[in-house]
Amino acid sequence: MGRVNEAKMTLRSVIVGAMAALFLYVGIFWGCAPQQTANQGMSAARRKAIADSLKKIEQFEILKSWSSGYEYYKNKSYDDAKKYFWKVIKMDTAMAYADTFHYKDIFSRLANCYVQQNKPDSAQLAYTMGLKYFPNDAYLHESLGYIFLHKGQFEKAAEQYEKAVKLDPKKAEDWRILGQIYVKLNDTDNAIRAYEKYTAMKPNDRKALEALSILYKESGREDEAIAKKEEILKNNPNDVTLMLQLGKAYTDQGDLKKARDMYLRVLSIEPKNNVALSLLGYVYMNLENYSEAIKTYKKLQKLEPKNAEILCNIASAYRMEKKFRIAKNYVRKAISIDPKLGLNYITMAQIYETSAGDCINKKGGKVSFDDKLVYEKAYFEYKKALRDPQYADLAQRRMDAIHSMLPTIEDRFLHKGQKEPTGSCYKWIY
């Protein structure tokens, strides 16, 4: 309303001035003396007065058109508004009165008329024309950039938004959009720069913080990626999904104790979170805390009693504790649930391998025929795993690795009739 009232007051003053000038003009040119004589005898002051009068008439027409266009624009009569806006632009080709009559935003309003009518090409033309007159207008740059963005012209969009943020670096939203554009351009460094600017101004925008964390990770800046997730977690202390992501990130970094603590934090909120239990069990295994791994996997097994993989994980933990008989029994349970799962046979083979290696170490490294028979048992278990494509490659690699430990023809000749290990070290097998 302030803009409209001001325009109306200005319009009245211009009208009064214009009418006075008009009377002066008529008196000069249509007085008693002939026109040619009047012109010849006209003083500089009078010529200036005429010029000023004509200028006021011009101003009056411009202001009238701007006021009419603005009224139509407010009432969303975009076709009518456009006509008057274009009239102003054609009359004031240098935008000489834009400041005086407050229509420096005429190109923005003209462009918006076209946007409202779903005419992006015309809107683009209006923004481009406006920038010729007002190259330091941040809004025109960002608006033109927005048009380019939605046309899929990302390089042009980035160029305009860069100009916008240079002119108005405190406008957070422009930095966010610029970051998105650079992501589309696969320009990670510039995307990080833009998102860092944005999140400095909007530190609680979770989506932006997550985007920045992903960008850090993509650029190999793992520590910064994790730090950004930790920052998000401070504002969302019960976000289980985020905790799981952080736990995984710490695991990938090899910081297993932080990963453990993060998974324990999840379980303090959701004691039956099977993902957290599974990942925690894995962490305990890598921390060589096999007793805690067993406890954790058993909790998970209660939640998923038909999951053969969990039983294999329990077996592997018992294997590392050298409780081979218990480990073997868990594998048998797993086989009864899913006999086609290659992991069952991989796990059983590893039990045999670990046992053989342990027995050999107890003898100071001396390999006996009994040990070779146990390696052979492992070999046959790996061979069963070949039937499962998911584990076939691992099984073949392990078979190749222990092939030299298998009984030879000479070994069998020297131990005719012996098909099973008989030493006390392998009593657990029977």
C-alpha positions as CSV (number, residue, x, y, z in Angstrom):
1,M,0.0,0.0,0.0
2,G,3.0,2.3,0.7
3,R,4.3,1.9,-2.8
4,V,0.8,2.5,-4.3
5,N,0.1,5.7,-2.2
6,E,3.5,7.0,-3.0
7,A,2.9,6.4,-6.7
8,K,-0.5,8.1,-6.5
9,M,1.0,11.2,-4.8
10,T,3.8,11.4,-7.4
11,L,1.2,10.9,-10.2
12,R,-0.8,13.9,-8.8
13,S,2.2,16.2,-8.7
14,V,3.3,15.2,-12.2
15,I,-0.3,15.8,-13.5
16,V,-0.4,19.3,-12.0
17,G,3.0,20.1,-13.4
18,A,2.2,18.7,-16.8
19,M,-1.1,20.7,-17.0
20,A,0.7,23.9,-16.1
21,A,3.4,23.1,-18.7
22,L,0.7,22.4,-21.3
23,F,-0.9,25.8,-20.7
24,L,2.5,27.5,-21.1
25,Y,3.1,25.5,-24.2
26,V,-0.2,26.6,-25.7
27,G,0.4,30.3,-24.8
28,I,3.8,30.3,-26.4
29,F,2.9,28.5,-29.6
30,W,-0.6,29.9,-30.2
31,G,-0.3,33.4,-29.0
32,C,-0.7,36.6,-31.1
33,A,2.7,36.5,-32.8
34,P,3.4,34.1,-35.7
35,Q,5.0,30.7,-34.7
36,Q,8.3,31.3,-36.6
37,T,8.7,34.7,-35.0
38,A,8.0,33.3,-31.6
39,N,10.6,30.6,-32.0
40,Q,13.2,33.1,-33.3
41,G,12.6,35.4,-30.4
42,M,12.3,32.6,-27.7
43,S,14.8,32.9,-24.9
44,A,16.8,30.1,-23.5
45,A,14.8,30.1,-20.4
46,R,11.6,29.6,-22.3
47,R,13.1,26.8,-24.4
48,K,14.1,25.1,-21.2
49,A,10.7,25.6,-19.8
50,I,9.1,23.9,-22.9
51,A,11.6,21.0,-22.7
52,D,10.8,20.6,-19.0
53,S,7.1,20.6,-19.7
54,L,7.5,18.0,-22.4
55,K,9.6,15.9,-20.0
56,K,6.9,16.1,-17.4
57,I,4.3,15.0,-19.9
58,E,6.5,12.0,-20.7
59,Q,7.0,11.3,-17.0
60,F,3.3,11.5,-16.6
61,E,2.7,8.9,-19.3
62,I,5.4,6.6,-17.9
63,L,4.1,6.8,-14.3
64,K,0.5,6.3,-15.4
65,S,1.5,3.2,-17.3
66,W,3.5,1.9,-14.4
67,S,0.7,2.5,-11.9
68,S,-1.8,0.8,-14.1
69,G,0.4,-2.2,-14.7
70,Y,1.2,-2.5,-11.0
71,E,-2.5,-2.4,-10.1
72,Y,-3.3,-5.1,-12.7
73,Y,-0.3,-7.1,-11.4
74,K,-1.6,-7.0,-7.8
75,N,-4.9,-8.3,-9.0
76,K,-3.2,-11.1,-11.0
77,S,-4.5,-9.7,-14.3
78,Y,-1.2,-10.7,-15.9
79,D,-2.1,-10.0,-19.5
80,D,-3.1,-6.5,-18.8
81,A,-0.1,-6.0,-16.5
82,K,2.3,-7.1,-19.2
83,K,0.9,-4.6,-21.7
84,Y,1.5,-1.7,-19.4
85,F,4.9,-3.0,-18.2
86,W,6.1,-3.2,-21.8
87,K,4.7,0.2,-22.5
88,V,6.9,1.6,-19.6
89,I,10.0,-0.3,-21.0
90,K,9.4,1.1,-24.5
91,M,8.9,4.7,-23.2
92,D,11.8,4.6,-20.7
93,T,14.4,2.8,-22.8
94,A,17.2,3.9,-20.5
95,M,15.3,3.1,-17.3
96,A,16.0,6.8,-16.4
97,Y,13.0,7.0,-14.1
98,A,13.2,3.6,-12.5
99,D,14.6,5.0,-9.2
100,T,12.3,8.0,-9.3
101,F,9.1,6.1,-9.8
102,H,10.3,2.9,-8.0
103,Y,10.0,0.4,-10.8
104,K,13.5,-1.1,-10.8
105,D,11.7,-4.4,-10.3
106,I,9.6,-4.1,-13.4
107,F,11.5,-6.8,-15.2
108,S,11.1,-9.2,-12.3
109,R,7.3,-8.5,-12.3
110,L,7.1,-8.8,-16.0
111,A,9.0,-12.1,-15.9
112,N,6.7,-13.4,-13.1
113,C,3.7,-12.6,-15.3
114,Y,5.1,-15.0,-17.9
115,V,6.0,-17.6,-15.2
116,Q,2.4,-17.5,-13.9
117,Q,1.2,-18.1,-17.5
118,N,3.7,-21.0,-17.9
119,K,5.8,-19.2,-20.5
120,P,9.4,-19.9,-19.2
121,D,11.1,-18.7,-22.5
122,S,9.4,-15.3,-22.2
123,A,10.3,-15.1,-18.6
124,Q,13.9,-15.9,-19.4
125,L,13.8,-13.0,-22.0
126,A,12.5,-10.6,-19.4
127,Y,15.1,-11.6,-16.8
128,T,17.9,-11.3,-19.4
129,M,16.7,-7.9,-20.5
130,G,16.5,-6.7,-16.9
131,L,20.1,-7.7,-16.3
132,K,21.3,-5.5,-19.2
133,Y,19.9,-2.5,-17.2
134,F,20.6,-3.8,-13.7
135,P,23.6,-6.2,-13.8
136,N,24.0,-6.0,-10.1
137,D,20.5,-7.2,-9.2
138,A,21.0,-10.5,-7.3
139,Y,17.3,-11.4,-7.6
140,L,17.4,-11.2,-11.4
141,H,20.5,-13.5,-11.5
142,E,19.0,-16.1,-9.2
143,S,15.7,-16.0,-11.1
144,L,17.4,-16.5,-14.4
145,G,19.4,-19.3,-12.8
146,Y,16.2,-20.9,-11.6
147,I,14.8,-20.8,-15.2
148,F,18.0,-22.5,-16.5
149,L,17.9,-25.0,-13.7
150,H,14.4,-26.2,-14.6
151,K,15.4,-26.4,-18.2
152,G,18.2,-28.7,-17.3
153,Q,20.8,-26.2,-18.4
154,F,22.9,-26.7,-15.2
155,E,26.1,-24.9,-16.3
156,K,24.2,-21.7,-17.1
157,A,22.2,-22.1,-13.9
158,A,25.4,-22.4,-11.9
159,E,26.8,-19.3,-13.6
160,Q,23.8,-17.2,-12.6
161,Y,23.6,-18.4,-9.0
162,E,27.4,-17.8,-8.6
163,K,26.7,-14.1,-9.6
164,A,23.8,-14.0,-7.2
165,V,25.7,-15.2,-4.2
166,K,28.6,-12.9,-5.0
167,L,26.2,-10.0,-4.9
168,D,24.3,-11.2,-1.9
169,P,26.4,-13.8,0.0
170,K,24.1,-13.9,3.0
171,K,21.2,-15.4,1.1
172,A,21.3,-19.0,2.3
173,E,18.8,-20.5,-0.1
174,D,20.9,-19.5,-3.1
175,W,23.9,-21.4,-1.7
176,R,21.7,-24.5,-1.1
177,I,20.4,-24.4,-4.7
178,L,23.9,-23.8,-6.0
179,G,25.1,-26.8,-4.1
180,Q,22.4,-28.9,-5.7
181,I,23.3,-27.7,-9.2
182,Y,27.0,-28.6,-8.6
183,V,25.9,-32.1,-7.5
184,K,24.1,-32.5,-10.8
185,L,27.3,-31.3,-12.6
186,N,29.3,-33.9,-10.6
187,D,31.5,-31.0,-9.4
188,T,32.1,-32.2,-5.8
189,D,34.5,-29.5,-4.7
190,N,32.2,-26.7,-5.6
191,A,29.2,-28.5,-4.2
192,I,31.0,-28.9,-0.9
193,R,31.9,-25.2,-0.9
194,A,28.2,-24.2,-1.5
195,Y,26.8,-26.6,1.1
196,E,29.4,-25.4,3.6
197,K,28.3,-21.8,3.1
198,Y,24.7,-22.9,3.4
199,T,25.0,-25.0,6.5
200,A,27.1,-22.3,8.3
201,M,23.9,-20.2,8.0
202,K,21.4,-23.0,8.5
203,P,23.2,-25.4,10.9
204,N,20.0,-27.3,11.7
205,D,19.1,-28.3,8.1
206,R,19.5,-32.0,8.4
207,K,19.1,-32.8,4.7
208,A,21.8,-30.3,3.8
209,L,24.1,-31.7,6.5
210,E,23.5,-35.2,5.2
211,A,24.2,-34.1,1.7
212,L,27.5,-32.5,2.8
213,S,28.5,-35.6,4.7
214,I,27.9,-37.7,1.5
215,L,30.0,-35.2,-0.5
216,Y,32.8,-35.4,2.0
217,K,32.8,-39.2,1.8
218,E,32.8,-39.1,-2.0
219,S,35.8,-36.8,-2.0
220,G,37.7,-39.1,0.4
221,R,37.3,-36.8,3.4
222,E,36.0,-39.6,5.7
223,D,36.8,-37.8,9.0
224,E,34.8,-34.8,8.0
225,A,31.9,-37.0,6.7
226,I,31.7,-38.7,10.1
227,A,32.0,-35.4,12.0
228,K,29.1,-34.0,10.0
229,K,27.0,-37.1,10.9
230,E,28.0,-36.6,14.6
231,E,26.8,-33.0,14.3
232,I,23.5,-34.2,13.1
233,L,23.2,-36.7,15.9
234,K,23.7,-34.0,18.5
235,N,20.5,-32.5,17.3
236,N,18.8,-35.9,16.9
237,P,20.0,-37.9,19.9
238,N,17.5,-40.7,19.4
239,D,17.9,-41.2,15.7
240,V,18.6,-44.9,15.4
241,T,19.1,-44.9,11.7
242,L,21.8,-42.3,12.0
243,M,23.5,-44.2,14.8
244,L,23.6,-47.3,12.5
245,Q,25.2,-45.2,9.7
246,L,27.8,-43.9,12.1
247,G,28.5,-47.4,13.4
248,K,29.1,-48.6,9.9
249,A,31.3,-45.6,9.1
250,Y,33.4,-46.3,12.2
251,T,33.7,-49.9,11.3
252,D,34.8,-49.0,7.8
253,Q,37.4,-46.8,9.3
254,G,38.6,-49.5,11.6
255,D,37.6,-47.7,14.7
256,L,35.8,-50.7,16.2
257,K,35.4,-49.5,19.7
258,K,33.5,-46.4,18.5
259,A,31.4,-48.6,16.3
260,R,30.7,-50.9,19.3
261,D,29.6,-48.0,21.4
262,M,27.4,-46.7,18.7
263,Y,25.6,-50.1,18.3
264,L,25.3,-50.4,22.0
265,R,23.6,-47.0,22.0
266,V,21.1,-48.2,19.4
267,L,20.3,-51.2,21.5
268,S,19.8,-49.1,24.6
269,I,16.9,-47.5,22.7
270,E,15.8,-50.6,20.7
271,P,17.0,-53.8,22.5
272,K,15.6,-56.0,19.7
273,N,17.1,-54.1,16.8
274,N,18.3,-57.0,14.7
275,V,20.5,-54.9,12.5
276,A,22.4,-53.5,15.5
277,L,22.7,-56.9,17.0
278,S,24.2,-58.4,13.8
279,L,26.6,-55.5,13.3
280,L,27.6,-55.5,17.0
281,G,28.3,-59.3,16.8
282,Y,30.6,-58.6,13.8
283,V,32.4,-55.9,15.7
284,Y,32.9,-58.1,18.7
285,M,34.4,-60.8,16.5
286,N,36.9,-58.4,15.0
287,L,37.7,-57.1,18.5
288,E,38.4,-60.8,19.4
289,N,35.8,-60.6,22.2
290,Y,34.3,-63.9,21.2
291,S,32.3,-64.4,24.4
292,E,30.4,-61.1,23.8
293,A,30.0,-62.0,20.2
294,I,28.3,-65.3,21.2
295,K,26.0,-63.5,23.6
296,T,25.1,-61.0,21.0
297,Y,24.5,-63.5,18.2
298,K,22.4,-65.6,20.6
299,K,20.1,-62.6,21.3
300,L,19.8,-62.2,17.6
301,Q,19.1,-65.9,17.1
302,K,16.1,-65.7,19.4
303,L,14.7,-63.0,17.2
304,E,15.4,-65.0,14.0
305,P,15.4,-68.7,15.0
306,K,15.3,-69.9,11.4
307,N,18.3,-67.9,10.2
308,A,21.1,-70.3,9.4
309,E,23.7,-67.6,9.0
310,I,23.3,-66.5,12.6
311,L,23.9,-70.1,13.7
312,C,27.1,-70.1,11.6
313,N,28.2,-66.9,13.2
314,I,27.8,-68.4,16.6
315,A,29.7,-71.4,15.5
316,S,32.5,-69.2,14.2
317,A,32.8,-67.5,17.6
318,Y,33.0,-70.9,19.4
319,R,35.6,-72.0,16.9
320,M,37.8,-69.0,17.8
321,E,37.4,-70.0,21.4
322,K,38.6,-73.5,20.3
323,K,35.3,-75.0,21.4
324,F,35.2,-77.1,18.3
325,R,32.5,-79.6,19.4
326,I,30.0,-76.9,20.3
327,A,30.8,-75.0,17.1
328,K,30.2,-78.2,15.0
329,N,26.8,-78.7,16.7
330,Y,25.7,-75.2,15.7
331,V,26.7,-75.8,12.1
332,R,24.6,-79.0,12.1
333,K,21.6,-77.0,13.3
334,A,22.2,-74.5,10.5
335,I,22.4,-77.3,7.9
336,S,19.1,-78.6,9.2
337,I,17.5,-75.2,8.6
338,D,19.0,-74.5,5.2
339,P,21.0,-77.4,3.7
340,K,21.7,-75.4,0.4
341,L,23.5,-72.5,2.1
342,G,27.2,-72.6,1.3
343,L,28.1,-70.7,4.4
344,N,27.2,-73.8,6.5
345,Y,30.0,-75.9,4.8
346,I,32.5,-73.0,4.7
347,T,32.0,-72.7,8.5
348,M,32.4,-76.4,9.1
349,A,35.5,-76.5,7.0
350,Q,37.0,-73.6,9.0
351,I,36.3,-75.5,12.2
352,Y,38.4,-78.4,10.8
353,E,41.1,-76.1,9.6
354,T,41.4,-74.2,12.8
355,S,41.5,-77.5,14.8
356,A,44.2,-78.9,12.6
357,G,46.3,-75.8,12.9
358,D,45.9,-75.8,16.7
359,C,47.0,-79.4,17.0
360,I,50.0,-78.9,14.7
361,N,51.1,-75.9,16.9
362,K,50.8,-78.0,20.0
363,K,53.3,-80.4,18.4
364,G,55.8,-77.7,17.5
365,G,54.7,-77.5,13.9
366,K,55.0,-81.2,13.1
367,V,52.3,-82.4,10.7
368,S,51.0,-85.9,11.2
369,F,48.7,-88.1,9.1
370,D,45.9,-87.3,11.5
371,D,46.3,-83.6,10.7
372,K,46.2,-84.3,7.0
373,L,43.0,-86.3,7.4
374,V,41.4,-83.4,9.2
375,Y,42.5,-81.0,6.4
376,E,40.9,-83.5,4.0
377,K,37.6,-83.2,5.9
378,A,37.8,-79.4,5.5
379,Y,38.6,-79.9,1.8
380,F,35.4,-82.0,1.3
381,E,33.3,-79.4,3.2
382,Y,34.6,-76.7,0.9
383,K,33.7,-78.9,-2.0
384,K,30.1,-79.0,-0.8
385,A,30.1,-75.2,-0.7
386,L,30.9,-75.1,-4.4
387,R,27.2,-75.8,-5.1
388,D,26.2,-72.4,-3.7
389,P,27.3,-69.7,-6.3
390,Q,27.4,-67.1,-3.5
391,Y,30.2,-69.0,-1.7
392,A,31.8,-70.9,-4.6
393,D,34.7,-68.6,-5.2
394,L,35.7,-68.5,-1.5
395,A,35.4,-72.3,-1.3
396,Q,37.6,-72.8,-4.3
397,R,40.3,-70.4,-3.0
398,R,40.3,-72.3,0.3
399,M,40.5,-75.7,-1.4
400,D,43.5,-74.4,-3.4
401,A,45.1,-73.1,-0.2
402,I,45.0,-76.3,1.7
403,H,45.5,-78.7,-1.2
404,S,49.2,-79.3,-0.2
405,M,48.1,-80.4,3.3
406,L,46.0,-83.3,2.0
407,P,47.2,-86.9,2.4
408,T,49.4,-88.2,-0.4
409,I,49.5,-91.6,-2.0
410,E,52.6,-92.4,0.1
411,D,50.8,-91.3,3.3
412,R,47.9,-93.6,2.6
413,F,50.3,-96.5,1.8
414,L,52.0,-96.0,5.2
415,H,48.7,-95.8,7.0
416,K,46.7,-98.5,5.3
417,G,43.2,-98.7,6.5
418,Q,43.2,-95.5,8.5
419,K,40.4,-93.2,7.3
420,E,39.8,-91.1,10.4
421,P,42.1,-89.2,12.8
422,T,42.8,-91.2,16.0
423,G,44.9,-88.8,18.1
424,S,43.5,-87.3,21.3
425,C,43.6,-83.8,19.8
426,Y,40.7,-84.7,17.6
427,K,38.4,-86.4,20.0
428,W,35.9,-83.6,19.6
429,I,35.1,-84.8,16.1
430,Y,33.4,-88.0,17.3
